[in-house]
Amino acid sequence: MAPQFTDTKPAAILETELKELIIQSRKFSQKLKSVARDCHVDIHHERKATRQVLQLILQKWIIEIIHILFIEETQRFNDLKRNLRGISSRTLTSKLRSLEDAGFVERKLTGERPTIVEYTLTERGQILAELSTPIICHLKLQCTSDR
């Protein structure tokens, strides 16, 4: 069986980095709260502006697709399907189209016959993956330490 992030050695390496990241994240969050209060930011408008993106990225399979493309970089459709055990071709197609429409994924056609379709993260998708990876890692480590 392949090593998991929650195995002793990878977990120890990641936990130290995560603790530092959590400290930085708390500082950033406090600064954000301060700016929002001091500048009288319209919180309702800010929430409304992000709701559509959050509704997309919180759908089933979306985070998994983003993180496979983040780790593996470029993937063909069948490679993605193989990495996402249990997803149907129809669902994967739908999710990839949604991610492409939102600007998180780029679809590239290469070759003439047979046509090869490859998927990669755009800059926007890369940033989303980089921001969400520590959260996912933290949650995974927390879930296994609670057992």
C-alpha positions, 0 to 999 in steps of 0.5 A, a space after each residue: 500500500 502506498 504511503 499516506 499523508 497521515 502515516 507517521 513520517 509524512 504527518 510529522 513533516 507536514 504538521 510543523 509546516 501546518 502549525 506555522 501556516 495556521 499562525 500566519 493564517 490567524 494573523 491574516 484573518 485578524 488583519 482582514 477583520 480589522 480592515 473590514 471594520 475600519 473601512 466599513 466594508 459591505 460584508 453582504 456584498 462580499 459574501 454575495 460575490 463569492 457565493 457562486 464560486 463557493 457553490 461550485 467548489 463545494 460540490 462533490 468531486 470538484 475539490 478532488 479534481 482540482 487537487 489531482 490536477 494540482 499534484 499530477 499537473 496535466 491529466 487526460 480524461 481517462 487518467 482523471 477518471 482512474 484517479 477518481 474511483 467511483 465517478 461516472 464519465 458523465 459526471 466527470 465531463 459535467 464537473 470539468 465543464 463547470 470548472 472550465 467555465 469558471 476559469 479554474 481548468 483549461 482543456 487542451 486538444 492535441 494531436 489530430 487522430 486520435 485527438 488527445 484531450 488534456 486538462 490542466 489548472 489555470 492560474 486561478 485554479 492553481 491559486 485555489 489548489 494552493 490555498 485549499 491544500 493546507 486546509 484539506 491536509 489539516 482536516 485529514 490530520 485532525 480526523 486521523 488524530 481524533 480516532 
